């Protein structure tokens, strides 16, 4: 009876573990010639009151600094949103990825992740510590750990793989206020908005698509868009807290 209960419990834990695994795109992107590609240009905006998160460092203050206010949405000129991730959903084939001559880096300086938001292709990520204190850098795909790294001193650099497309939330277990987001793209059809909220995606095969604008506070906003060969589709996307 004891053996039966143990086996049943193991099965239950296995099922719960599977349910906690985030769902990722299952198709493989194919690089193929693009004939008569089009473009998408636009701007991402946020019209509401900018939400503020109060940061109160509780340790290592000589490195991390004192209390400060941090905007949850970085809004610039014309209500444009900086560092929103914009991408086309599930593009099966098209232009090649950009040159992979540099491994993307996530640094930690003055107990702040730099950059706070980035988009990378599936593959290597280098995590660095520029502070003279311990950082325990913890990345998550949903609730599942993507990496968990102890960087005990200044100058430590560790490389890990992020092979799956999806959003990776990064925290520091030693400094609970630290937060960063890495979007692992499933195709090269993405952009990160500039200071004024503008973006451009080019060399897109003609067709009908879903454009996603993603920001960690507001969530995802989906917009249908038609791309015509040799033409530029122009969009303005307003983010709202769901």
C-alpha positions in Angstrom: 0.0 0.0 0.0 2.9 2.3 0.9 4.5 1.7 -2.5 1.2 2.4 -4.3 0.8 5.7 -2.5 4.4 6.7 -3.2 3.9 5.9 -6.9 0.7 7.8 -7.1 2.3 10.8 -5.4 5.2 10.7 -7.9 2.7 10.6 -10.8 0.9 13.6 -9.4 4.1 15.6 -9.1 5.0 14.7 -12.6 1.7 15.9 -13.9 2.0 19.2 -12.0 5.5 19.6 -13.3 4.3 19.3 -16.9 1.4 21.7 -16.3 3.9 24.3 -15.0 6.0 24.2 -18.2 5.3 27.2 -20.4 4.1 26.6 -24.0 6.5 27.7 -26.7 6.2 27.8 -30.5 6.6 24.3 -32.0 7.4 25.2 -35.6 11.0 25.7 -36.8 11.7 29.0 -38.6 13.1 28.4 -42.1 15.5 30.9 -43.8 14.3 31.4 -47.4 14.6 34.1 -50.1 12.1 36.9 -49.8 10.7 38.2 -53.1 9.1 41.6 -53.0 9.2 42.1 -49.3 7.4 44.8 -47.4 7.9 46.8 -44.2 6.0 47.7 -41.1 6.7 51.0 -39.4 5.0 52.4 -36.4 4.9 53.7 -32.9 3.9 52.2 -29.5 2.2 54.6 -27.1 0.9 54.7 -23.5 -1.7 57.4 -22.8 -2.4 56.8 -19.1 -0.7 57.9 -15.9 2.8 56.3 -15.8 2.8 53.7 -13.0 5.7 54.0 -10.5 7.4 51.2 -8.6 9.1 52.2 -5.3 12.6 50.7 -5.1 13.9 50.4 -1.5 17.3 48.6 -1.4 17.6 46.6 1.8 21.2 45.5 1.6 24.6 46.5 0.0 23.4 50.1 0.0 27.0 51.4 -0.6 26.7 49.7 -4.0 23.0 49.6 -4.7 22.2 53.2 -3.6 19.2 54.4 -1.7 15.4 54.5 -2.3 14.2 55.6 -5.7 11.1 55.7 -8.0 11.2 53.5 -11.1 8.6 53.9 -13.9 6.9 50.6 -14.9 6.5 52.0 -18.4 9.2 54.2 -19.9 7.3 56.9 -21.7 9.1 59.6 -23.8 8.1 62.2 -26.4 4.6 62.0 -27.8 3.7 59.3 -25.2 6.0 56.9 -27.0 7.0 53.7 -25.1 10.7 52.9 -25.0 11.8 49.3 -24.9 8.6 47.6 -25.9 9.2 44.4 -27.8 7.4 44.3 -31.2 7.3 41.1 -33.2 5.3 39.1 -35.8 3.8 35.9 -34.5 4.8 32.6 -36.0 6.4 33.6 -39.3 7.2 30.3 -40.9 10.0 31.4 -43.2 11.8 34.5 -44.5 15.0 36.6 -44.1 18.1 35.3 -42.4 18.9 36.1 -38.8 21.4 38.9 -38.2 25.1 38.2 -37.7 25.8 36.1 -34.6 29.3 37.4 -34.0 28.6 38.7 -30.5 27.0 36.8 -27.6 24.3 39.0 -25.9 25.2 40.2 -22.4 23.1 40.8 -19.3 25.2 42.8 -16.8 24.5 43.9 -13.2 25.8 47.3 -12.2 24.8 49.2 -9.0 22.3 46.4 -8.5 20.5 47.2 -11.8 20.2 44.9 -14.7 21.7 46.3 -17.9 19.9 46.2 -20.3 16.6 45.9 -18.5 15.0 44.7 -21.7 16.5 42.9 -24.7 15.6 40.6 -27.6 17.9 37.8 -28.6 17.8 34.8 -30.9 17.8 31.3 -29.3 21.3 30.5 -28.1 23.9 31.8 -25.7 23.6 34.5 -23.1 26.5 35.8 -21.1 25.6 37.0 -17.5 28.1 39.3 -15.9 28.6 41.0 -12.5 30.1 44.4 -12.5 29.4 44.9 -8.7 31.7 44.0 -5.8 28.9 42.0 -4.1 27.2 38.7 -4.6 24.4 38.5 -7.2 22.4 35.3 -7.6 20.9 35.8 -11.0 17.8 33.7 -11.6 16.0 33.5 -15.0 12.5 32.0 -15.5 10.5 30.8 -18.5 7.1 31.3 -16.8 7.5 29.4 -13.4 10.3 27.2 -14.6 13.9 28.0 -14.0 15.9 28.8 -17.2 19.2 29.5 -15.3 20.2 30.1 -11.7 23.7 31.5 -11.3 25.8 32.6 -8.3 28.1 35.4 -9.3 30.0 36.1 -6.1 32.3 39.0 -7.0 33.1 41.7 -9.6 34.2 40.5 -13.0 32.6 37.1 -12.9 31.0 36.1 -16.3 29.0 32.9 -17.0 27.5 31.8 -20.3 24.3 29.9 -20.5 22.0 28.7 -23.3 18.4 30.0 -23.8 17.3 27.6 -26.5 13.5 28.1 -26.4 11.6 31.0 -27.8 9.6 32.9 -25.2 9.8 35.6 -22.5 12.5 35.1 -19.8 12.0 37.1 -16.5 15.2 37.6 -14.7 15.5 38.4 -11.0 18.3 38.5 -8.4 17.7 36.3 -5.4 20.1 38.4 -3.3 18.5 41.7 -4.2 14.7 41.2 -4.6 14.0 44.5 -6.4 16.1 43.7 -9.4 14.2 42.8 -12.6 15.0 42.4 -16.3 13.2 40.8 -19.3 14.7 38.9 -22.2 12.5 38.0 -25.2 13.9 35.0 -27.0 12.6 35.4 -30.6 11.4 32.6 -32.8 12.2 34.5 -36.0 14.2 37.6 -37.0 11.0 39.6 -37.5 11.2 41.7 -34.3 12.2 45.1 -33.0 12.8 47.0 -29.8 11.2 50.4 -29.7 13.4 53.5 -29.4 13.1 56.4 -27.0 10.2 57.8 -28.9 8.3 54.5 -29.2 9.1 54.0 -32.9 10.0 50.7 -34.5 10.5 49.2 -38.0 10.5 45.6 -39.3 11.6 45.1 -42.9 12.0 42.4 -45.6 8.7 40.8 -44.7 7.2 38.3 -47.1 3.8 39.6 -48.3 0.9 38.3 -46.4 -1.4 38.6 -43.4 0.2 38.7 -39.9 -0.4 39.3 -36.3 1.8 41.9 -34.8 2.4 41.7 -31.0 3.6 44.6 -28.9 4.8 43.3 -25.5 5.7 45.2 -22.4 6.1 43.6 -19.0 3.6 45.9 -17.1 0.9 46.1 -19.7 1.2 42.7 -21.2 0.7 41.9 -24.9 -1.3 43.8 -27.5 -2.1 42.0 -30.8 -2.8 43.9 -34.0 -3.7 42.3 -37.4 -1.6 43.7 -40.3 -1.4 43.1 -44.0 2.0 43.4 -45.6 2.1 44.2 -49.3 5.2 43.7 -51.5 7.2 46.9 -51.8 4.9 48.8 -49.5 5.2 50.1 -45.9 2.3 49.3 -43.5 2.1 52.0 -40.8 0.7 51.4 -37.4 0.1 53.2 -34.0 -0.3 50.8 -31.1 -1.6 51.9 -27.8 -0.7 49.8 -24.8 -3.2 49.5 -21.9 -2.9 47.6 -18.6 -5.1 44.5 -19.0 
